[in-house]
Amino acid sequence: MAAEKKTTAKVEEPKTASVQAEKQETVKSEAAAAKKTVEKKAGNVKKAVEKKVEDTKKAAEEKAAVAKKAVGEKVAETKKAVEKKTAGRKAAVKKTETKKAELKSEICLQFGGNEYRQEDLLKTAKEIWKNDLKQKVGDLASVELYVKPEEHAVYYVMNKEYTGSFYI
């Protein structure tokens, strides 16, 4: 009987080895199947993430386009408003200039048998500005002339900083 046990035990060992081999193959095939499943799910997740990224990118581009269009419209509206205000101001300036052009005056001072015109006195003041003060004629912005016939003199203030006098 002891011999039979040994034989039985030996016979069982090859069965166990084959069972173990089958189990290993089953485990390997299950692992391979699980790996394929995981890879497939990972691929699906990757595709979903890529699609989400594309959708987000498209949405951002659309929002940027809408914002750009809105900004462009706002700029156009502001430009029109500025042009409208400027046009109104230009019209007002033209009206003022017209009124200034309508008013012409001339001063002629007669004293002691002599006659002094505003133009002549202004011309003399400009010559002083140019020759005596060594300034450019274009830099002359304002001239105030004070005529004192009893002294035969004209006092001037040019550009509110240069003062002096000349004889007439």
C-alpha positions in Angstrom: 0.0 0.0 0.0 2.8 2.3 0.7 3.9 1.7 -2.9 0.6 2.7 -4.1 0.6 5.9 -2.2 3.9 6.8 -3.7 2.6 6.0 -7.2 -0.5 7.9 -6.6 1.4 10.8 -5.3 3.7 10.8 -8.3 0.8 10.6 -10.7 -0.9 13.5 -9.0 2.2 15.7 -9.3 2.1 15.8 -13.1 -1.6 16.7 -12.9 -0.8 19.4 -10.5 1.9 20.7 -12.7 -0.4 20.8 -15.7 -3.1 22.4 -13.6 -0.6 25.0 -12.5 0.5 25.5 -16.0 -3.1 26.0 -17.1 -3.7 28.4 -14.2 -0.6 30.3 -15.2 -1.8 30.5 -18.8 -5.2 31.5 -17.6 -3.7 34.2 -15.4 -1.5 35.4 -18.3 -4.4 35.5 -20.7 -6.5 37.3 -18.1 -3.6 39.7 -17.5 -3.3 40.3 -21.2 -7.0 40.8 -21.5 -7.0 43.2 -18.5 -4.0 45.0 -20.1 -5.9 45.3 -23.4 -9.0 46.6 -21.5 -6.9 49.1 -19.6 -5.1 50.2 -22.8 -8.5 50.5 -24.6 -9.9 52.6 -21.7 -6.8 54.7 -21.6 -7.1 55.3 -25.3 -10.7 56.3 -24.9 -9.9 58.6 -22.0 -7.1 60.1 -24.1 -9.5 60.7 -27.0 -12.0 62.2 -24.6 -9.4 64.6 -23.2 -8.2 65.6 -26.6 -11.8 66.2 -27.7 -12.4 68.3 -24.6 -9.2 70.3 -25.2 -10.3 71.0 -28.8 -13.8 72.0 -27.7 -12.4 74.3 -25.1 -10.0 75.8 -27.6 -12.8 76.4 -30.1 -14.9 78.0 -27.5 -12.1 80.3 -26.4 -11.5 81.3 -30.1 -15.2 82.0 -30.5 -15.2 84.2 -27.3 -12.1 86.0 -28.5 -13.7 86.7 -31.9 -16.9 88.0 -30.3 -14.9 90.2 -27.9 -12.8 91.5 -30.8 -15.9 92.3 -32.8 -17.5 94.1 -29.8 -14.3 96.1 -29.2 -14.2 97.0 -32.9 -17.8 98.2 -32.8 -17.2 100.2 -29.6 -14.1 101.8 -31.2 -16.2 102.7 -34.3 -19.0 104.2 -32.2 -16.5 106.3 -30.2 -14.8 107.4 -33.4 -18.1 108.5 -34.8 -19.0 110.3 -31.6 -15.7 112.2 -31.6 -16.1 113.1 -35.2 -19.6 114.4 -34.5 -18.4 116.5 -31.6 -15.4 117.7 -33.6 -17.6 118.7 -36.5 -19.8 120.7 -34.2 -16.8 122.5 -32.8 -15.3 123.2 -36.3 -18.6 124.7 -37.3 -18.6 126.9 -34.2 -15.0 128.0 -34.9 -15.9 128.9 -38.5 -18.8 131.0 -37.3 -16.5 132.8 -34.9 -13.9 133.4 -37.6 -16.6 134.8 -39.9 -17.6 137.3 -37.2 -14.0 138.3 -36.6 -13.5 138.8 -40.4 -16.6 141.1 -40.6 -15.2 143.6 -38.0 -12.6 145.8 -39.5 -11.2 148.8 -37.6 -8.6 151.4 -38.2 -7.3 153.9 -35.8 -5.8 157.2 -37.0 -4.4 159.6 -34.5 -4.1 163.2 -35.5 -2.0 165.4 -33.3 0.0 168.6 -33.9 -0.5 168.5 -37.7 0.7 164.9 -37.9 -1.3 161.8 -38.6 -0.4 158.3 -37.2 -2.2 155.2 -38.5 -2.5 151.9 -36.6 -0.9 150.0 -39.5 2.2 152.3 -39.5 2.7 152.0 -35.7 2.3 148.2 -35.8 4.7 148.0 -38.7 7.3 150.0 -36.7 6.7 147.7 -33.7 7.3 144.6 -35.9 10.6 146.1 -37.2 11.7 146.6 -33.6 10.8 143.0 -32.8 12.8 141.7 -35.7 15.8 144.0 -35.8 16.3 145.4 -32.3 15.1 142.4 -30.3 16.5 139.9 -32.8 13.3 137.7 -32.7 11.5 135.9 -35.5 8.4 137.6 -36.8 6.5 134.3 -36.5 7.1 134.3 -32.8 5.3 137.5 -32.2 2.0 136.6 -30.6 0.7 139.8 -29.1 1.4 143.5 -29.3 0.0 146.2 -27.1 0.7 149.8 -28.2 0.2 152.9 -26.0 0.4 156.2 -27.8 1.4 159.3 -25.9 1.2 162.2 -28.4 2.4 164.8 -25.9 5.7 162.9 -25.6 5.8 162.0 -29.3 6.3 158.4 -28.1 4.7 155.0 -28.5 5.1 152.5 -25.6 4.8 148.8 -26.4 4.4 145.4 -24.7 5.2 142.4 -26.9 4.3 138.8 -26.0 3.6 140.2 -22.5 7.3 140.2 -21.6 9.2 142.6 -23.9 8.6 146.3 -23.2 10.0 149.5 -24.6 9.2 152.6 -26.6 9.9 154.4 -29.9 9.5 158.0 -31.1 7.0 159.1 -33.6 
